[in-house]
Amino acid sequence: MVKPLLEVEDLSVTFKGAHRTVQAVRGISFSVGREKVGIVGESGSGKSLTGRTILKLTPKAASISAKRLSFDGIDLLAAGERQMRTIRGNRISMILQDPKFSLNPLMRVGEQITEAYRLHHKVGGKEAEARALAMLEAVKIRDPARVFKLLPHEVSGGMGQRIMIAMMLIPEPDLIIADEPTSALDVTIRRQVLSILDELVTRRGAGLIFISHDLNLVADFCDRVLVMYAGRIMEDIPARELRNARHPYTRALLDSLPRLDRPADVLQVPSRDPAWLDGPTLQSGARS
C-alpha cells in the first residue's frame, strides 16, 4: 500500500476566550494521497481552518493538538517556523479564496511569479522569467509575455485566478490546498480554471485538498469527499457515491440543492440534530 502524503489523526484546534473556549476543529482524522480530496460543509464548519492548520497558519490564539499531523514523513506539529518556511510554497502550496486579491497590487504579475520560483530554486533571473512565462502558458493565458508585464488590477477575475494558480504551482509542490479558488467566478470560467488545475495536478502527480461549498462541483471534480459539520468530519465518501451518502447531515445538504429533475417551489433548509456533535460518523462509505 502506498503511504499517503498527508496523515491527520485526532486533530483539534481550540480558541480560548475570556468567557468560554471554542473548539473549532474537533478530533478529525483523514489522509490524502496523490488524489483530489474535497472538503465540504456550511460556513463555520472548520474547512478553511483545517487547511490553514496543516500549514500552521492559524492565529496566535489558536491551540493545536493532534496524535499525528505529518506530511511525507515530516512531523508538522514538531516542525519549527524555519522548517515550515521551507515547506510552505515549496512542498505544500495554498490557493486562497478570491486569490486575485492575494496578489501584491504594487508588483507586476511576472515579477510575483518569478519571485515565487526564485524563492525555492537557486536560479538566475533569465531562467526564472522563462519558467514564469512557461507557467502562464500552462494555465492557458493568451499572450503570456503581455500579461507578464501587467499589474493585478489590469487583469480580469478569471485571469487573476489563473495567475495565482500559476504562482502556487510553479515551485512544483507535492500537495495543493485550494480554498474556494473559484467562488468569485461565473460557471464558464470556473470550469476552465478547474480543468487547468486538474490537468496540472494529474500531470505532476500531486495531491489536492479542494475546499468548497459546492457539492455538485466537488462530486464532479474530486476523487473523495470529506463532509464537515461543527468542526467534525461527518462522512468520508468516494465522490462518485456522494449522491448515495447515508449520513443525515450529508443528505440534508444534498436535499437543499436545486435540481432540474425535481423542481421545488421552496428549497429544504437542513435541520440539525444535536446528536451529530458527538455521534458516530461514516468513513469511506462504511460506518465507523
DOVO-545743 format. One record per residue (C-alpha): residue in three letters; x, y, z. Coordinates in steps of 0.2 Angstrom, whole numbers, plus 5000, padded with zeros to 4 digits. Layout:
DOVO-545743
ALAXYZ/...
This chain:
DOVO-545743
MET500050005000/VAL500750174995/LYS500950285010/PRO499950445009/LEU500750615008/LEU499750695022/GLU499150605038/VAL498050685051/GLU497450595066/ASP496350675080/LEU496750855075/SER495950985086/VAL496051175085/THR495451275101/PHE495251465104/LYS495251515122/GLY494251675126/ALA493951775141/HIS492251695145/ARG492251525135/THR493351405125/VAL492851375107/GLN493351205099/ALA493351255080/VAL494051085074/ARG493650935085/GLY494650775083/ILE494650755065/SER495650615056/PHE496050595037/SER497350565025/VAL497750625007/GLY498750544994/ARG499150594976/GLU497250624973/LYS495950754974/VAL495050764991/GLY493650884993/ILE493150965010/VAL491351025010/GLY490151095023/GLU489251255029/SER490151415033/GLY491051395050/SER491151205049/GLY493051215050/LYS493551185032/SER494751335029/LEU495451325047/THR495951145044/GLY496851195028/ARG497751335037/THR498151225052/ILE499151105040/LEU500251245035/LYS500251315053/LEU499551475048/THR498251485062/PRO498051645073/LYS499151655088/ALA497651625099/ALA497451455092/SER497951305101/ILE498351155090/SER498450965096/ALA498450805087/LYS499050625089/ARG499850645071/LEU500050785059/SER501350735046/PHE501750775028/ASP502950655018/GLY503650585035/ILE503950765042/ASP503150795059/LEU502250965056/LEU501750985074/ALA503650975079/ALA504251075064/GLY504851255069/GLU504551415059/ARG506151395049/GLN505751225043/MET503951275039/ARG504551415028/THR505451285018/ILE503851185016/ARG502651325013/GLY502551354994/ASN503951234990/ARG503151074996/ILE501351125000/SER500551274992/MET498951364997/ILE497751444984/LEU496751574994/GLN494951614992/ASP494751754978/PRO496651744975/LYS496751894964/PHE496652004979/SER498051904987/LEU499251974973/ASN500352114978/PRO499552264969/LEU501152364968/MET502152224959/ARG501952164941/VAL501251994938/GLY502851924931/GLU503951994945/GLN502751904958/ILE502851734949/THR504751754946/GLU504951794964/ALA503951634969/TYR505051524959/ARG506751604964/LEU506251594982/HIS506351404981/HIS507651374967/LYS509351454966/VAL509251514948/GLY509651674938/GLY508351804933/LYS508351754915/GLU507951574919/ALA506651614932/GLU505751734919/ALA505751594906/ARG505051474919/ALA503651604924/LEU503151634906/ALA503051444903/MET501951434918/LEU500751574912/GLU500651474896/ALA500251314905/VAL498751394914/LYS498051444896/ILE498451634897/ARG498551704880/ASP499951814876/PRO500951774892/ALA502351904888/ARG501052044888/VAL500151984904/PHE501951964912/LYS502052154912/LEU500352194919/LEU499852244937/PRO498552144946/HIS497152274943/GLU497452264925/VAL496852084923/SER495152004924/GLY494451904938/GLY494751734929/MET496451784923/GLY496851834941/GLN496351664947/ARG497551584934/ILE498951694938/MET498851644956/ILE498751464952/ALA500251484941/MET501151564956/MET500651424968/LEU501151284956/ILE502751354949/PRO503851284964/GLU503051114959/PRO502351074976/ASP501850894981/LEU500250954990/ILE499051094985/ILE497751164997/ALA496451264987/ASP495251364997/GLU493651414987/PRO494851464972/THR493351484960/SER491951554971/ALA492051734963/LEU492051664945/ASP490551634934/VAL490151454929/THR491051454912/ILE492751524919/ARG492551414934/ARG492551264923/GLN494051324913/VAL495051354929/LEU494651184937/SER495151104920/ILE496851184921/LEU497051144939/ASP496550964936/GLU497750944921/LEU499251014931/VAL498950914947/THR498650754937/ARG500250784926/ARG501350814941/GLY500650684952/ALA500250804966/GLY498950794980/LEU497550914981/ILE496350974995/PHE494951064987/ILE493851165000/SER492151214994/HIS490351244997/ASP489851174981/LEU489350994982/ASN488950974964/LEU490651044959/VAL491650934971/ALA490650774966/ASP491250804948/PHE492950864951/CYS493650764966/ASP494050584970/ARG493550584988/VAL492450704999/LEU492550745017/VAL490950825024/MET491250935039/TYR490051005052/ALA490451095068/GLY492251055067/ARG492050865064/ILE492150755049/MET490350685047/GLU490750575032/ASP492150525021/ILE491550455005/PRO492050424987/ALA491550574976/ARG490650464964/GLU489550394978/LEU489150564986/ARG487350564979/ASN487150404989/ALA487850475005/ARG487050405021/HIS487450525035/PRO485950635038/TYR486950795038/THR487650755021/ARG485850705015/ALA485250875022/LEU486550965012/LEU486150874996/ASP484250894998/SER484451085000/LEU485251094982/PRO484051144967/ARG483851004955/LEU483251014937/ASP482450844938/ARG481550884954/PRO480851064953/ALA480351144970/ASP479551304975/VAL480451314991/LEU482151234994/GLN482351125010/VAL483351205025/PRO484451075033/SER483951035051/ARG485251005063/ASP485250865076/PRO486250895092/ALA486750715092/TRP487850755077/LEU489050845088/ASP489650685097/GLY488850545087/PRO489550425075/THR490250475059/LEU490450375042/GLN492150335035/SER492350295016/GLY490550245014/ALA490650125030/ARG490050165047/SER491550205059/
